[in-house]
Amino acid sequence: MITFFRRLIGSKLGAFLALAFLGLVAFAFAAGDVSNTGGFGSSTSFGGSGTKIGSQSLSESELQTRTQRVFEQQRRENPGMKIDEFLSLGAVPQIYDQLVAGITLNEFARQQGVFVSKRMVDARIAEIPAFHDAAGKFSQELFRQMLSAQGLSEKALREDISKELTGQMIVGAAGFGTKLPDSMVLPYASLLLEARSGRIAAIPSVAFLPKDKPTDEQVKKFYADNADRYTIPEQRSLRYAVVDTDRFAQAAVPSDAEIKAYYDKNKAKYAAKEKRTIEQLILPTESAAKEAASAASLDAAAKASGLSVAKFDAKTKEAFAGDSSQAVADTVFAAPQGQSVGPVKLALGWAVFRTIAIDTVAEKTLDAAKPEIAEALKTEKQGRLLSDFIAKVDDDVANGATFDEVVKDNGLKAETTPLLLSNGQNVQDMNYRPSSDVGAILKPGFEMENDDDPQFAPVVQQQRYALVDVAEIAAPAPPPLEKVKPVVMQQYALSEGAKKAKALAAKLKQEVDKGKPLDKALADAGTRLPPIQKVGGKRADLLRTDKRPPAEISILFAMAPGTVKTMPIPNDQGTFIIMLDEIQEGDAAEVPGLVDKVRGDITNVVSSEYADQLERAIERDLGVQPNPALVGKVTQELRRINGAGAQ
């Protein structure tokens, strides 16, 4: 089941449509990733060896640039991620596959005469948040500024978006209409009910801690060898200046003439009106409705028929027309209170209406409405003035104004944060808590480059914004050993104990593999160990997103009965010895609705597989040849430029 569903993540359709790895310009802007790491451009060769795809090709430079951009995006979301960890996830081959798939589909579409219109590309560009102004609308000026700042052409952006859309058109239809029979779905649905039980023995590091205190040389070497463990992620100090609608409170006060003009324009809103509370009873036949209309109360008629009355509370004629129809509203509001109206033919049957209460609201004069109109106009005007102010500052910045100049020229108050992690934590002051203003600027502030122009970030949409500038960037680095030496010494001891725990666990596993009972093997270990724990779980638990079982439980579902595996306990805490004792199979046929529920999930996976097969068939048709040497070369170059040694 897990292997099967994993195809959804790894399929070229899933990744292509989600833009998880393609690194297109559109994805970069949509994700807010507009840092200049080499630019994008089209997916044609522009340097280095590459992979030929029809009339196009994927170059070494293109693969490296886009992989680097994905790495930087991942590092912003997970500041502690190192290039080795990123590469160990198979990033380069995955991105290579997705880029080849994207170019392949684009080349096939070109050969088949499939193109997207300019209007479709325009619509996709308009959806990209990076091109939206403070009011959340697409800004042509901001669009030009963003492209110019990144050294990108509009043509290159449009080409990438066009490729994305044509790819969707080609593969999107491959899986439409997929239907799976019960015989295919039942085995996978039954796997969700499978339960497994086993035993876990922990071999803790603390049972093997060295008795002697480590020497300074040992501590220094351990610290140097494990520098990544102690490295503090990138920290930033941000400068910001807040502006909100309060700045324009006086300027936004409306005049009497503006208030009167608003009142005259919206007279219907303040005119006298009648609100009615109306009962409605719907019956299946006209004769039954006529009988109900003549009854003393609709409630009594409803109970006699085993039905219930619907009530519309305090509705104006216009509002009730929206709930029914204009003709029904006209008739109901023309009838006096207590008089039945109907039967009226509706889609669900025959309806009878009766007004049970009438509330007449007097006309609201200009003087009476003046306070609320003044407040509404003031709020609207403040928002407009704030938007105009932000646009003006954006223009000033685009024309070369610095953060300090903007602050001085506009009478703003500049604030500077201490060095913070991307989550707002201050490693020098654990009691520090970022304010709401600081919390709002962290994400955009950490996405900016050191030399980027200041930019506005919303604190409260339409009400409060902060102009953000990067004051200082502290690169990821471990702290001085003196500051963390006690912790390093403890972890050195645990590391040494973990080595002995691992060796003992391997020895005990060999004994159990040869037939010795697990209990007996632990008893003969010669070291006092924690008691064996009985564990178990269901395969369905592995698919939960809220509370998944720990790794030492999950591994039971990758074992055969009677077998043993070892697993390190995180943070050098020791080693687990895990033994699977029993598998209890389930039968989804006995659980109503489960097969249909799983069918929907598997259908999506199978549809993705169809699309994947289509893309691979197109690759074969175009004569695309894999280029593992290109993947290896880019992998080594990424390690080099990101500070890791070659392998």
C-alpha positions as CSV (number, residue, x, y, z in Angstrom):
1,M,0.0,0.0,0.0
2,I,2.7,2.5,1.0
3,T,4.8,1.6,-2.1
4,F,1.8,2.0,-4.3
5,F,0.7,5.3,-2.9
6,R,4.2,6.6,-3.0
7,R,3.9,6.6,-6.8
8,L,1.6,9.6,-6.4
9,I,4.5,11.6,-4.9
10,G,7.1,10.4,-7.3
11,S,5.0,10.5,-10.5
12,K,5.9,12.9,-13.2
13,L,2.4,14.1,-13.4
14,G,2.1,14.9,-9.7
15,A,5.4,16.7,-9.6
16,F,4.8,18.4,-13.0
17,L,1.4,19.8,-12.2
18,A,2.4,20.7,-8.6
19,L,5.6,22.5,-9.9
20,A,7.4,20.9,-7.0
21,F,10.7,20.4,-8.8
22,L,10.5,22.1,-12.1
23,G,11.8,25.4,-10.8
24,L,10.0,27.4,-13.4
25,V,10.0,31.2,-13.3
26,A,6.3,31.0,-12.5
27,F,6.9,28.8,-9.5
28,A,9.7,31.0,-8.2
29,F,7.5,34.1,-8.3
30,A,4.4,32.3,-6.9
31,A,6.5,31.0,-4.0
32,G,7.9,34.5,-3.4
33,D,11.3,33.2,-4.4
34,V,12.7,36.0,-6.5
35,S,16.3,36.0,-5.4
36,N,18.8,36.3,-8.2
37,T,20.6,33.0,-8.4
38,G,21.4,32.9,-12.0
39,G,18.2,33.7,-13.7
40,F,15.8,31.3,-15.5
41,G,15.1,31.8,-19.1
42,S,13.8,29.0,-21.4
43,S,14.7,25.4,-21.1
44,T,17.0,25.4,-24.1
45,S,20.7,24.6,-24.0
46,F,23.0,27.5,-23.1
47,G,26.2,26.0,-21.9
48,G,27.8,22.7,-20.9
49,S,26.9,19.1,-21.9
50,G,23.2,18.4,-21.9
51,T,20.3,16.1,-22.8
52,K,18.9,16.4,-26.3
53,I,15.1,16.5,-26.5
54,G,13.9,16.9,-30.1
55,S,14.7,20.5,-31.2
56,Q,15.4,21.5,-27.5
57,S,17.8,20.4,-24.9
58,L,18.4,20.5,-21.1
59,S,21.8,22.0,-20.4
60,E,24.2,21.5,-17.5
61,S,23.8,25.2,-16.6
62,E,20.0,25.0,-16.6
63,L,19.9,21.9,-14.4
64,Q,22.4,23.4,-11.9
65,T,20.6,26.8,-11.8
66,R,17.2,25.4,-11.2
67,T,18.4,22.8,-8.6
68,Q,20.2,25.5,-6.7
69,R,17.0,27.6,-6.6
70,V,15.0,24.7,-5.3
71,F,17.7,24.1,-2.6
72,E,17.5,27.8,-1.5
73,Q,13.7,27.6,-1.3
74,Q,13.9,24.5,0.8
75,R,16.6,26.1,3.0
76,R,14.3,29.1,3.6
77,E,11.6,26.7,4.8
78,N,14.1,24.6,6.8
79,P,17.0,26.8,7.7
80,G,19.0,23.9,9.1
81,M,19.1,22.0,5.8
82,K,22.6,21.4,4.4
83,I,23.5,20.6,0.8
84,D,24.5,17.1,1.7
85,E,21.0,16.4,3.2
86,F,19.3,18.0,0.2
87,L,21.3,15.9,-2.3
88,S,20.8,12.7,-0.2
89,L,17.1,13.0,-0.9
90,G,17.8,12.5,-4.6
91,A,17.1,16.1,-5.5
92,V,19.2,16.3,-8.6
93,P,17.9,13.2,-10.4
94,Q,14.4,14.1,-9.4
95,I,14.7,17.6,-10.7
96,Y,16.5,16.3,-13.8
97,D,13.6,13.9,-14.5
98,Q,11.0,16.7,-14.1
99,L,12.8,19.2,-16.3
100,V,13.2,16.5,-19.0
101,A,9.5,15.7,-18.6
102,G,8.6,19.3,-18.9
103,I,10.7,19.9,-22.0
104,T,9.5,16.6,-23.5
105,L,5.9,17.5,-23.2
106,N,6.5,21.0,-24.6
107,E,8.4,19.6,-27.6
108,F,5.6,17.0,-28.2
109,A,3.0,19.8,-28.0
110,R,5.0,21.9,-30.5
111,Q,5.2,19.0,-32.9
112,Q,1.5,18.3,-32.6
113,G,0.5,22.0,-33.1
114,V,-0.8,22.4,-29.5
115,F,-0.3,25.9,-28.2
116,V,-1.7,28.1,-25.5
117,S,-3.2,31.5,-26.1
118,K,-1.7,34.8,-24.8
119,R,-4.9,35.2,-22.7
120,M,-4.2,31.9,-20.8
121,V,-0.6,33.0,-20.1
122,D,-1.9,36.5,-19.0
123,A,-4.3,34.9,-16.6
124,R,-1.6,32.7,-15.0
125,I,0.7,35.7,-14.6
126,A,-2.1,37.7,-13.0
127,E,-2.4,34.9,-10.4
128,I,1.2,35.2,-9.2
129,P,1.2,36.9,-5.8
130,A,4.6,38.5,-6.3
131,F,3.0,40.7,-8.9
132,H,0.2,41.9,-6.6
133,D,0.1,45.4,-5.1
134,A,-0.9,46.2,-1.5
135,A,-4.6,45.9,-2.4
136,G,-4.0,42.3,-3.7
137,K,-4.5,43.2,-7.4
138,F,-2.1,42.6,-10.3
139,S,0.2,45.6,-10.9
140,Q,1.7,46.0,-14.3
141,E,4.3,48.4,-12.9
142,L,5.3,46.0,-10.1
143,F,5.4,43.2,-12.7
144,R,8.0,45.2,-14.7
145,Q,9.9,46.1,-11.6
146,M,10.2,42.5,-10.4
147,L,11.4,41.2,-13.8
148,S,13.9,44.0,-14.2
149,A,15.3,43.5,-10.7
150,Q,15.9,39.8,-11.5
151,G,17.3,40.5,-14.9
152,L,14.5,38.4,-16.5
153,S,12.7,39.2,-19.7
154,E,8.9,39.0,-20.0
155,K,9.5,36.7,-23.0
156,A,11.3,34.2,-20.8
157,L,8.6,34.2,-18.2
158,R,5.9,33.8,-20.8
159,E,7.8,30.9,-22.4
160,D,8.1,29.0,-19.1
161,I,4.4,29.6,-18.2
162,S,3.4,28.5,-21.7
163,K,5.4,25.3,-21.3
164,E,3.7,24.6,-17.9
165,L,0.3,25.1,-19.5
166,T,0.9,23.0,-22.6
167,G,2.3,20.2,-20.4
168,Q,-0.9,20.2,-18.3
169,M,-2.9,20.0,-21.5
170,I,-1.0,17.0,-22.8
171,V,-0.8,14.8,-19.7
172,G,-3.9,16.1,-17.9
173,A,-6.3,14.1,-20.1
174,A,-4.4,10.9,-19.8
175,G,-6.0,9.8,-16.6
176,F,-9.5,11.1,-17.1
177,G,-12.3,8.5,-16.7
178,T,-10.2,5.9,-14.9
179,K,-12.4,3.3,-13.2
180,L,-11.2,0.5,-11.0
181,P,-13.2,-2.7,-10.1
182,D,-13.6,-3.9,-6.6
183,S,-11.3,-6.9,-7.3
184,M,-8.4,-4.5,-7.8
185,V,-9.2,-2.1,-4.9
186,L,-10.1,-4.7,-2.3
187,P,-6.5,-6.0,-1.6
188,Y,-5.2,-2.5,-1.0
189,A,-8.2,-1.5,1.1
190,S,-7.7,-4.6,3.2
191,L,-4.1,-3.6,3.8
192,L,-5.3,-0.6,5.7
193,L,-6.9,-3.0,8.3
194,E,-3.8,-5.1,8.6
195,A,-2.4,-5.1,12.2
196,R,1.1,-6.1,13.3
197,S,2.6,-6.8,16.7
198,G,6.1,-7.3,17.9
199,R,8.6,-6.5,20.6
200,I,11.2,-3.8,21.0
201,A,14.3,-3.8,23.1
202,A,16.3,-0.6,23.8
203,I,20.0,-0.7,24.1
204,P,20.6,2.7,25.7
205,S,23.8,4.7,25.3
206,V,23.7,5.7,29.0
207,A,24.5,2.0,29.9
208,F,27.9,2.4,28.2
209,L,29.0,5.9,29.0
210,P,32.8,6.3,29.4
211,K,34.0,6.5,32.9
212,D,36.8,8.9,32.2
213,K,36.3,12.6,31.4
214,P,37.2,13.4,27.8
215,T,40.3,15.3,27.1
216,D,40.2,18.8,25.5
217,E,41.6,17.3,22.3
218,Q,38.8,14.7,22.2
219,V,36.2,17.4,22.8
220,K,37.7,19.7,20.1
221,K,37.8,16.9,17.6
222,F,34.2,15.8,18.3
223,Y,33.0,19.4,18.0
224,A,34.8,19.9,14.7
225,D,33.6,16.5,13.3
226,N,30.0,17.4,14.3
227,A,30.0,21.1,13.5
228,D,26.7,20.7,11.6
229,R,25.0,19.5,14.8
230,Y,25.8,22.8,16.6
231,T,25.5,25.1,13.6
232,I,23.1,28.0,14.3
233,P,21.0,28.6,11.2
234,E,21.1,31.9,9.3
235,Q,20.2,34.9,11.5
236,R,19.0,38.3,10.3
237,S,18.5,41.7,11.7
238,L,15.7,43.5,10.0
239,R,14.9,47.2,9.8
240,Y,11.3,48.2,9.5
241,A,9.0,51.2,9.5
242,V,5.3,50.8,10.1
243,V,2.6,52.8,8.5
244,D,-1.1,52.3,9.1
245,T,-4.5,53.9,8.4
246,D,-4.2,56.0,11.6
247,R,-1.7,58.2,9.8
248,F,-4.5,59.4,7.5
249,A,-7.2,59.8,10.2
250,Q,-7.4,63.6,9.8
251,A,-7.1,63.7,6.1
252,A,-9.8,61.1,5.6
253,V,-12.5,62.9,7.5
254,P,-15.3,63.4,4.9
255,S,-17.0,66.7,4.3
256,D,-20.7,67.3,4.7
257,A,-21.0,67.5,0.9
258,E,-19.4,64.0,0.6
259,I,-21.7,62.6,3.3
260,K,-24.8,64.0,1.5
261,A,-23.7,62.7,-1.9
262,Y,-23.3,59.3,-0.4
263,Y,-26.7,59.5,1.2
264,D,-28.4,60.6,-2.0
265,K,-26.6,57.8,-3.9
266,N,-27.8,55.2,-1.4
267,K,-31.3,56.5,-0.6
268,A,-32.8,53.0,-1.0
269,K,-30.6,51.8,1.9
270,Y,-32.1,54.4,4.3
271,A,-35.7,54.5,3.0
272,A,-38.5,53.2,5.1
273,K,-38.9,49.5,4.8
274,E,-41.0,46.6,6.1
275,K,-39.6,43.4,7.5
276,R,-41.7,40.4,7.8
277,T,-41.3,37.1,9.7
278,I,-42.8,34.5,7.3
279,E,-43.6,30.8,7.7
280,Q,-43.4,28.4,4.8
281,L,-44.8,24.9,4.5
282,I,-44.1,22.7,1.4
283,L,-46.4,19.8,0.7
284,P,-46.3,17.1,-2.1
285,T,-49.7,17.8,-3.6
286,E,-51.8,20.9,-4.4
287,S,-54.8,19.5,-2.6
288,A,-52.8,19.0,0.6
289,A,-51.5,22.6,0.3
290,K,-55.0,24.0,-0.1
291,E,-56.0,22.1,3.0
292,A,-53.0,23.5,4.9
293,A,-53.8,27.1,3.7
294,S,-57.2,26.9,5.3
295,A,-55.9,25.6,8.6
296,A,-55.8,27.8,11.7
297,S,-52.0,27.4,11.9
298,L,-49.3,26.1,9.5
299,D,-47.6,24.3,12.5
300,A,-50.8,22.2,13.1
301,A,-51.1,21.4,9.4
302,A,-47.4,20.4,9.2
303,K,-47.7,18.1,12.3
304,A,-50.7,16.5,10.8
305,S,-48.7,15.6,7.7
306,G,-45.5,14.7,9.5
307,L,-43.7,17.7,8.2
308,S,-42.2,20.9,9.6
309,V,-42.5,24.6,9.0
310,A,-39.6,26.7,7.8
311,K,-39.3,30.2,9.1
312,F,-37.8,33.4,7.6
313,D,-37.0,35.9,10.3
314,A,-37.3,39.7,9.7
315,K,-36.9,39.6,6.0
316,T,-37.2,42.6,3.7
317,K,-39.1,42.2,0.5
318,E,-35.9,42.2,-1.5
319,A,-34.2,39.7,0.8
320,F,-37.2,37.3,0.7
321,A,-37.3,37.6,-3.1
322,G,-33.7,36.3,-3.1
323,D,-34.9,33.3,-1.0
324,S,-37.9,32.6,-3.2
325,S,-38.8,34.6,-6.3
326,Q,-39.9,38.2,-7.0
327,A,-43.4,37.0,-7.8
328,V,-43.7,35.1,-4.5
329,A,-42.3,38.0,-2.6
330,D,-44.8,40.5,-4.2
331,T,-47.7,38.2,-3.3
332,V,-46.6,37.5,0.3
333,F,-45.8,41.1,1.1
334,A,-49.2,42.2,-0.4
335,A,-51.1,40.0,2.0
336,P,-52.0,41.1,5.5
337,Q,-50.5,39.5,8.6
338,G,-52.0,36.1,9.4
339,Q,-53.4,35.5,5.9
340,S,-52.2,32.4,4.0
341,V,-50.8,32.8,0.6
342,G,-50.8,29.8,-1.8
343,P,-50.6,27.1,-2.9
344,V,-47.6,28.2,-5.0
345,K,-45.9,25.7,-7.2
346,L,-42.2,25.2,-6.4
347,A,-39.6,22.8,-7.6
348,L,-40.0,20.7,-4.4
349,G,-43.8,20.7,-4.3
350,W,-46.6,23.1,-3.3
351,A,-45.9,25.9,-0.9
352,V,-48.1,27.8,1.5
353,F,-46.8,31.1,3.1
354,R,-48.1,33.1,6.1
355,T,-46.8,36.3,7.6
356,I,-46.7,36.0,11.4
357,A,-45.1,39.3,12.3
358,I,-44.5,42.7,10.6
359,D,-41.9,45.2,11.7
360,T,-41.9,48.6,10.0
361,V,-38.6,50.4,10.0
362,A,-38.9,54.1,9.6
363,E,-36.9,56.1,7.1
364,K,-33.4,57.1,8.3
365,T,-32.9,60.8,7.7
366,L,-29.6,62.3,6.6
367,D,-28.9,63.6,10.2
368,A,-29.6,60.2,11.6
369,A,-27.5,58.4,9.1
370,K,-24.6,60.9,9.2
371,P,-22.4,59.2,11.8
372,E,-22.4,55.8,10.2
373,I,-21.9,57.3,6.7
374,A,-19.0,59.5,8.0
375,E,-17.4,56.4,9.5
376,A,-17.8,54.3,6.4
377,L,-16.4,57.1,4.2
378,K,-13.5,57.7,6.5
379,T,-12.5,54.0,6.6
380,E,-12.8,53.8,2.8
381,K,-10.7,57.0,2.4
382,Q,-8.1,55.9,4.9
383,G,-7.6,52.7,2.9
384,R,-7.3,54.6,-0.3
385,L,-4.8,57.1,1.1
386,L,-2.7,54.2,2.6
387,S,-2.7,52.4,-0.8
388,D,-1.6,55.7,-2.5
389,F,1.1,56.2,0.1
390,I,2.5,52.7,-0.4
391,A,2.5,53.2,-4.2
392,K,4.3,56.5,-3.8
393,V,7.0,55.0,-1.6
394,D,7.3,52.0,-4.0
395,D,8.0,54.6,-6.8
396,D,10.5,56.4,-4.7
397,V,12.4,53.2,-4.0
398,A,12.3,52.2,-7.6
399,N,13.8,55.6,-8.4
400,G,16.7,54.9,-6.0
401,A,15.5,56.1,-2.6
402,T,17.0,54.2,0.4
403,F,15.3,53.0,3.5
404,D,16.7,55.8,5.5
405,E,15.7,58.4,3.0
406,V,12.1,57.1,2.8
407,V,11.9,57.1,6.6
408,K,13.2,60.6,6.9
409,D,11.2,62.1,4.0
410,N,7.9,60.6,5.3
411,G,8.4,61.1,9.0
412,L,8.3,57.3,9.7
413,K,9.8,55.6,12.8
414,A,12.5,53.1,12.0
415,E,12.9,50.0,14.2
416,T,15.7,47.4,14.1
417,T,15.3,43.8,15.3
418,P,18.0,41.9,17.0
419,L,19.6,39.0,15.1
420,L,16.7,36.5,14.7
421,L,16.2,33.0,13.3
422,S,13.5,32.7,10.6
423,N,11.0,31.6,13.2
424,G,11.6,34.7,15.3
425,Q,13.8,33.1,17.9
426,N,16.6,35.1,19.4
427,V,19.4,32.7,20.3
428,Q,21.0,35.3,22.6
429,D,17.8,35.9,24.5
430,M,15.5,32.9,25.0
431,N,12.9,35.2,26.6
432,Y,12.5,37.3,23.5
433,R,9.1,37.2,21.9
434,P,8.6,39.0,18.5
435,S,5.9,41.6,18.3
436,S,3.0,41.2,15.8
437,D,4.8,43.7,13.5
438,V,8.1,41.7,13.6
439,G,6.2,38.4,13.2
440,A,4.7,39.7,10.0
441,I,8.0,40.8,8.4
442,L,10.0,37.6,9.2
443,K,9.0,35.6,6.1
444,P,9.5,38.4,3.5
445,G,12.6,39.6,5.4
446,F,14.3,36.2,5.2
447,E,13.4,35.9,1.5
448,M,15.2,39.2,0.6
449,E,18.8,39.4,-0.4
450,N,21.1,41.7,1.5
451,D,21.2,44.2,-1.4
452,D,17.5,44.1,-2.3
453,D,15.5,47.3,-2.2
454,P,13.2,47.8,0.8
455,Q,9.7,46.4,0.3
456,F,6.3,46.6,2.0
457,A,4.9,43.6,3.9
458,P,1.4,43.5,5.2
459,V,0.9,43.3,9.0
460,V,-2.9,43.6,8.7
461,Q,-4.2,43.6,5.2
462,Q,-5.6,47.0,4.1
463,Q,-4.8,48.5,7.5
464,R,-1.2,48.2,8.5
465,Y,2.0,47.7,6.5
466,A,5.7,47.6,7.3
467,L,8.5,48.8,5.0
468,V,11.2,46.1,5.4
469,D,15.0,46.3,4.8
470,V,17.7,43.8,5.6
471,A,20.1,45.3,8.2
472,E,22.5,42.4,8.8
473,I,22.8,38.7,7.8
474,A,24.7,36.3,10.0
475,A,25.6,33.2,8.0
476,P,25.0,29.8,9.5
477,A,27.9,28.9,11.8
478,P,28.6,27.0,15.0
479,P,29.1,29.1,18.2
480,P,32.5,29.2,19.9
481,L,33.2,25.9,21.7
482,E,33.6,27.7,25.1
483,K,29.9,28.7,25.0
484,V,28.6,25.1,24.5
485,K,31.4,23.0,25.9
486,P,29.3,21.4,28.7
487,V,26.7,20.3,26.2
488,V,29.4,19.0,23.8
489,M,31.0,17.0,26.5
490,Q,27.7,15.3,27.3
491,Q,27.1,14.6,23.7
492,Y,30.6,13.2,23.3
493,A,29.9,10.8,26.1
494,L,26.6,9.8,24.5
495,S,28.3,9.3,21.2
496,E,30.8,7.0,22.7
497,G,28.1,5.1,24.5
498,A,26.1,4.9,21.3
499,K,28.9,3.1,19.5
500,K,29.0,0.4,22.2
501,A,25.2,0.1,22.2
502,K,25.2,-0.4,18.4
503,A,27.9,-3.1,18.6
504,L,26.0,-4.9,21.3
505,A,22.7,-4.6,19.4
506,A,24.4,-6.1,16.3
507,K,25.8,-9.0,18.3
508,L,22.4,-9.7,19.9
509,K,20.7,-9.6,16.4
510,Q,23.1,-12.2,15.1
511,E,22.3,-14.5,18.0
512,V,18.5,-14.1,17.5
513,D,19.0,-14.6,13.7
514,K,20.6,-18.0,14.6
515,G,17.6,-19.0,16.7
516,K,18.2,-17.7,20.2
517,P,15.0,-16.2,21.8
518,L,15.2,-12.5,22.1
519,D,14.5,-12.6,25.8
520,K,17.3,-15.0,26.4
521,A,19.7,-13.0,24.2
522,L,19.1,-9.9,26.3
523,A,19.3,-11.7,29.6
524,D,22.7,-13.1,28.6
525,A,24.0,-9.7,27.4
526,G,26.0,-9.1,30.6
527,T,24.6,-5.6,31.0
528,R,21.5,-4.5,32.8
529,L,19.1,-3.4,30.1
530,P,15.5,-2.0,30.1
531,P,12.7,-4.6,29.8
532,I,11.4,-5.6,26.4
533,Q,8.3,-3.7,25.3
534,K,5.4,-5.2,23.4
535,V,4.3,-2.9,20.5
536,G,1.9,-3.0,17.7
537,G,-0.2,-0.9,15.3
538,K,-2.3,-0.8,12.2
539,R,-1.1,0.0,8.7
540,A,-3.7,2.7,8.4
541,D,-1.9,4.6,11.2
542,L,1.0,5.1,8.7
543,L,-1.2,7.2,6.5
544,R,-2.3,9.6,9.3
545,T,-1.2,13.1,9.0
546,D,-2.0,14.2,12.6
547,K,-0.2,11.5,14.6
548,R,1.9,9.0,12.8
549,P,3.5,6.2,14.7
550,P,7.3,6.5,15.5
551,A,9.8,4.9,13.2
552,E,10.4,1.9,15.4
553,I,6.7,1.0,15.1
554,S,6.5,1.8,11.4
555,I,9.4,-0.5,10.6
556,L,7.2,-3.5,11.7
557,F,5.4,-3.0,8.3
558,A,8.6,-3.6,6.4
559,M,9.5,-6.9,8.1
560,A,8.7,-10.6,7.8
561,P,7.3,-12.4,10.8
562,G,10.0,-13.8,13.1
563,T,12.7,-11.4,11.7
564,V,14.8,-8.9,13.7
565,K,16.1,-5.4,12.7
566,T,18.1,-2.8,14.5
567,M,17.5,0.9,14.4
568,P,19.4,3.8,15.9
569,I,17.6,5.8,18.6
570,P,17.8,9.5,17.6
571,N,20.4,11.8,19.1
572,D,22.9,9.1,20.0
573,Q,20.5,7.7,22.6
574,G,21.3,4.1,21.7
575,T,19.9,1.3,19.4
576,F,16.6,-0.4,19.1
577,I,16.3,-4.1,18.5
578,I,12.9,-4.7,16.8
579,M,11.2,-8.1,16.3
580,L,8.0,-8.8,14.4
581,D,6.0,-11.5,16.0
582,E,2.6,-11.6,14.2
583,I,0.6,-10.2,11.3
584,Q,-3.2,-10.0,11.5
585,E,-4.7,-9.6,8.1
586,G,-7.9,-7.6,7.5
587,D,-10.8,-7.8,5.1
588,A,-12.2,-4.5,3.8
589,A,-15.2,-6.3,2.4
590,E,-16.5,-6.4,5.9
591,V,-16.2,-2.7,6.5
592,P,-19.0,-0.7,4.7
593,G,-17.7,2.1,2.5
594,L,-14.0,1.4,2.9
595,V,-13.5,0.0,-0.6
596,D,-15.2,3.0,-2.2
597,K,-13.1,5.4,-0.1
598,V,-9.9,3.7,-1.1
599,R,-11.0,3.5,-4.7
600,G,-10.9,7.3,-4.9
601,D,-7.4,7.5,-3.6
602,I,-6.1,4.7,-5.8
603,T,-7.9,6.1,-8.9
604,N,-5.9,9.3,-8.5
605,V,-2.6,7.3,-8.3
606,V,-3.5,5.1,-11.3
607,S,-4.5,8.2,-13.3
608,S,-1.1,9.7,-12.5
609,E,0.5,6.5,-13.6
610,Y,-1.3,6.6,-16.9
611,A,0.0,10.2,-17.4
612,D,3.5,9.0,-16.4
613,Q,3.4,6.3,-19.0
614,L,2.3,8.7,-21.6
615,E,5.2,11.0,-20.8
616,R,7.7,8.2,-20.9
617,A,6.2,7.0,-24.2
618,I,6.7,10.5,-25.6
619,E,10.3,10.4,-24.4
620,R,10.9,7.2,-26.3
621,D,9.2,8.6,-29.4
622,L,11.5,11.6,-29.3
623,G,14.6,9.5,-28.7
624,V,15.4,11.1,-25.4
625,Q,18.5,9.4,-23.8
626,P,19.1,9.6,-20.0
627,N,22.3,11.4,-19.1
628,P,23.5,10.2,-15.7
629,A,26.9,11.8,-16.2
630,L,25.1,15.2,-16.3
631,V,23.4,14.5,-13.0
632,G,26.6,13.4,-11.4
633,K,28.5,16.5,-12.6
634,V,25.8,18.9,-11.4
635,T,25.7,17.1,-8.1
636,Q,29.4,17.6,-7.5
637,E,29.3,21.2,-8.6
638,L,26.4,21.9,-6.2
639,R,28.4,20.4,-3.4
640,R,31.4,22.6,-4.3
641,I,29.6,25.9,-4.6
642,N,27.6,25.3,-1.4
643,G,30.7,24.6,0.7
644,A,30.7,20.8,0.8
645,G,33.6,18.6,-0.3
646,A,33.5,16.6,-3.4
647,Q,32.6,12.9,-3.2
